[in-house]
């Protein structure tokens, strides 16, 4: 595929370096979320937030900004290219983190967190667009799976890093570390990453062109269907992010174990991402993704019933959550790749609309799930189970009544099976 290079092709990263770079960009978002989890009580108390149920808003504010920004980031990336959007986003992300270090009140911090999310979305959307520019079909799914596997190091390490930082300094230092990471990525992209958007695929910012691109994304059955399925499953995941700190603290009285427990659960996702990267070319995105969705929903239902029976323990919570997240990891990359498969000519707009729609739905319902916390894990796994059932229904409609295999003519070329 011909590439429009803004730096010498000889200095462009190879596949390994490229995957590492996009994984680190993805990780910056995860660090911005997961490093907050063990320090929410310190942040809340020091900024004057009295109600404990308000503390997870530090997570939700970031996710809200992240979701909103994706509405327009892709348009800019399709018009001006991937590199400038990524570089400006990283500068804004660094500055927002530096401003968060100086926030004295809870409301001010929430505002800065939303701004962090706005700029983090720029870099994250561009990642998907760049991968789609360079790869397609099963190879795209493989690249995203390997990047996702590396990305899983962030949720494994981030809570422990957050907890470790507050042992030696104030929680504000976490934001300083995020600003430093953004600066490092800025230099890496500026020096090493060529522009991947070809001139013929640049879309002018015109009402008619934007409308046509948006229509292409929102009227394609695979694009809309798998975006909504990801949104449904994401409701449970975002509810988990809003609930996990009080669960460890109040349900199990083991707030100190949160970094370790979170790392164990995230490690399961890393294993699943590695597995998907190795088998997706053989078995296909659709078959793996659908099996993973049923697995995810079944384990969520089992966990819900286990909690309702009053048998939940810290060990069962970590074990069942890990098993469920195995399914999520196998599902997420494949669903995203299927949603993007026919969107190569409008990859930026597709990444924006798909990501924004998914994140805004997930963050809204995730807040509700988090606020439903009653001292047990039952509200969380009720949310997970219902989100899985909704996703199954959406996939059933999207695939016109079929699971595991595609409805394609016999002789048609198939990239999705």
N, C-alpha and C positions, 0 to 999 in steps of 0.2 A: 504494500500500500504506500503510495508516495506521500512524503511528509514535507510540510513547509517548515524549514528549520530556521530558527532565529539565532542559533549558535552552531558552530561547526559540527557536522555529524560525527566527526572523529572524536569529539569530546562528549558526545551524548552518552548517557548511561546504558549499560547492557541490561539484559532482562533481570538479572539478579539485583543490581543496584536500583533499577527502576522499581521493582517490587518492594525493596527495603524502604525507598523514599516514600512511596505512597502509603506503605504501612505506618510509617512514622507520622505522616500527616493525619492519618486516621487515628493514631494513638493520641495525638494532641487533644482531640475531642474527648477520648475516653479518660485521659488524665484529668481534664477539666471537670469531669463529672465524678469519677470514682474516687479521686483523692480527697473529695469533700466529705465522703460518707462517715469516716470515723471521727471527724472534727466538727460535725454539725452542732453538737452541744456547746463546744467552745465558741464557735462563730455566733450561734444564737444568743448566748448569754452575754458575750462581750459587745454585741451590737444592739442590745436592748430588746430582743424578741422573747417575750415571757411565755407565750403559748408554744409548747413543744411541737404541736402539729404544724406550726408555721416554719419550723426549721428546714424541712425538706423542700421548701420553696426556693432555697438556694440552688437545688438541683432543677426544679421545675422552671425557674426563671431562665436559666441557661437553655433548657430544651425549648422553651417558647420562642426565644429569640432565634434559636437555631432553625426552628420550623418556619417562622415568618420569612427569614432572609432568603430561604431557598426559592421563594416565589419569583425573585428578580435576579438572583445570582446567575442562573443559567442563561438568561437573556444576555447579560453582559459578557459571559464566557463565550457564547455563540457569536457575538458581534466583534469583540475586541481580542478574543483569544484566551487560552487557558492560563498562560504564564502571568500576564498582568493582573488578572483577577486573583490568582493565587498569591502573588506577591503583596498586593494591596491588602488582601484579607489577613495575611500574617502580620503585617505592620499594625493593622487595627486591633488584632487579637492581642498583640504584645502590649499596646498602649492601654487597652481596656483592663488587662491584668494588673498593670502598674497602677491604674486608677483604683482598682479594687483594694490594693494594699493600703490606700489612704482612706477608704470608706469608714466613717465613724458610726453611721446608723444602719439599721437593718434594711430600711427602704432604699437607701443609697446603694448599699451592696447589691440588693436585688436588681436595681437598675443597671449597675455595671455588669452583673452576671448576664442580663439579657443582651447587653451590648457585646459581651464576649461571645455569646451564642450567635449573634448576627454575623460577626466576622469569622467565627469558626465554620459556619455554614459555607462561606465562600470557598475556603480551602477544601472542605469535604466534598462539595458538589463537583468541584473541578477534578478531584481524584477519579470519580466515576466517569466523568466525561473523557478524561485522558485515556483511561483504560479502554473505554469504548472506541475511542479514536484509533487505538493501536491494535486491538484484538476484537474478536467477535465469537459468538457461539460458545462451544464448549471450552475453547482456549481462554475466552474471557472469564468464564466461570472458574477455570483452573487458576488463573492469575489472581482473581479476587479471593479465591479460597486460600491461596498461599499468603497473600497480604493479610487476610483476616486471621490466619493462624499466628502471624507475627504480631498483629494488632492485639491478640489476646494476652500478650505480655502486659499490656497496660492495665486491664482490670485485675490481673494477678498481682501486679506490683503497686498500683496506685494507692489502694487503701493503706498498705503497709508504709509507703513513702509518706503519705499524709500524716499517719499516726507518728511516724518517726520524726518528722519535721517539728511537730508540736512538743516533742520531748526536749528539743534543743533550742527552740525559738518559737516565736508567735505564729499563729496560723497564717498570717499575711505572707510569710515566706513561701507558702505553696504557690501563691500567685506570682511571686518573683521567679520561681522555677519555671512556671508556664510561659512567662515572658521570655526567658532565656531559651526555652525550647523553640518558640516561634522565631526568634532571631536566627537560630541555627538553621531551621528549615528555610528561612528566607534566603540565606546565603547559598545553601545547597541548590535550591531551585534556580536562583539567579546565575549560578556558575555552571550548572550541569544539565538542566532540563530544557530540551528544545520545545518550541511551540508545536503542538500536535494537531491543531485545527488547520486543515487545508484551506486555501483561499476560496475554493469553490463552495465550501460548506459554511462560510461566514454568512450569518443572517443579519440583515440590516434591522435596526430598531425602528420598525414601522408598524403601525397598527394592523395593517392587513397581513404582514408577514408573521407578526406575533400571534395573531388570531389563527392563522393557518397552522403554525407550529403547535399551539396549544390544542387545536382541534385534533391534530394528528396524534398527540399524546393521549388525550382524554377520550377519544372515540375508538382507539385500538383496543380490542378485547383483551389481549394479553397484557398490554401496558396498564390499563385501568384495573383489570381484575386482580393481577398479582400485586399491584400497589395497595389496593384495598385489603387484600389478604395479609400483606405485611403490616398494614396499619392495625388490623384486628389483633394480630399476635403481639404487636408492639404495645398495645394497651396493657397487657399483663406484664410485659418487661418493664415498662415505665412505672407501673404500679409497684413492681419489685424494688426499683431504685428509690421510690418514695417510702417504702416500708421496711427495708432491710435493716436500717439503723435502729429504729424502735423495736423491731423483732428481736435482734440480738440483745438489746438493752433491757426491754421490759418483759418479753415473752420467755427469754431464757436467762436473763440476768448475767449475760456474758458479753458485755459491750467490748471487753478487751480482746475477745476472740474474733471480732468482726473482720479484721484484715486477713487472718488465716483462713477463716471460713469462706470469705469472699474469694480468696485466691484458689481454694480447692474447687469451688464451683466454676470459676473462670477457666481453670485448667481443663476441665471437661470440655468446655467449648473449644479450646485450642486443639485438643485431640480430635474433636469432630471436624474442625476446619481442615486439619491435615488429612484426615481420612477422605473428606470430600474432594480435596485436591488430587488425591491419588486414584479415585474411582469414578469421578464424574465423566471422564472421557469414555469409559467403558459402559457405564449404566445410564448416563444421561441425566440432565437436570430435573426433568419432570418426574421420573421414577423415584429418584432420591428425595426430591423435595416433598412429594406427596406422602411417601412412607414416613418421612421425618415429621410431617404435620400431624399424622395420625398418632405417631409415637408421643409427640409433645402433648397432644390433647389427652391421650390416655393416661399418661403419667400425672398430668395436672389433675385429672379426675380422681385418680387413686390418692394423690396427696390431699386433695380436698376432703375425701371420705376419711382418710387417716386422721386428719385434724379434727373433723366433726366427732370422731369417736373418742377424742381426748387422749390419743396415744402419741401425739407429737413430742419429740425430744429434739435436742440440738443435733444429735447424730442423724435422726431420720430426716430432719429439715435439710441438712446439707446433702445427704445422699440422694433424696428424691429430687431436690432442686437441681443437683448436678446431672442426674439422668434426664430430667426434662430439658435442661439447657443443651444437652447433646443434640436433641431433636431440633431445638431452635437454631443452633449453629449450622446443622446440615440443611435446614430449610432456608435461612436468610440469604445466603449467597446465591443459591439457585433461583429463588423467587425474584431476586433483584436482576439477575442475568436474563431471566425470561421476560421480565417487564421491559428491559432495555433492548431486547433482541432486534426488534424492527425499528428502533429509534435512532439508527446511526446518522441519519441526515438532520436530526434535531436533538442530538445527544445532550446538549446543555439544557435546553428547555425540558426535555424528558427527565433528566436528573433532578432539575429544580422542582417541577410540578409533582413528580412522584415522591421525592423526598419531603417536600413541604406538606403535601396532603397526608402522607403517612405520619410524619412527626407531629403535626398539629392535632390530628385525631388521637394519636397515642398519648401525647402529653396531657391533653384534656382529660381523658378517661383515666390516665395514670394518676393524676392528682386525686380524683375521686376514690380510686382504689386505695391510695395511700391514706387518705383522710378517714377511710372506713376502718382503719386499724382499731381493734378492740382488745388488744392484749394477747391475741392468738394469731395463728397463721391462716385461719379459715377465710377471712375476707380476701386475702391475697390469692389463695388458690381457687377460690370461687371465681375471682376475676380471670385468672389464667385459664381455667376450664371453659368459661363462657367465651373468652376471646378465641380459644382454639376451635370451639364449635362454630362460631361465626366465620372464622377463616375457612373451615371445611366447606361450609355452605357457599361461600364466595368462590372458592376454587371449583366446586361442582358446577356452579352456574357458568363460570368462565370457560371451563372445559366442555360445556354442553353435555353434562351428564357422564363424563368419563374421568377416571383417575388412572395415573401411572403410565398411560400411553397417550399419544397425541392423536387428534382427529385430523389426519392429513390424507390427501389422495395417495394411493399406493406408490406412484412413480414420482411424486413431488420430492424435491430435496428437503430434508429435515435436519435442522440444527438443534431442535429443542428436546427431542425425545431423551 
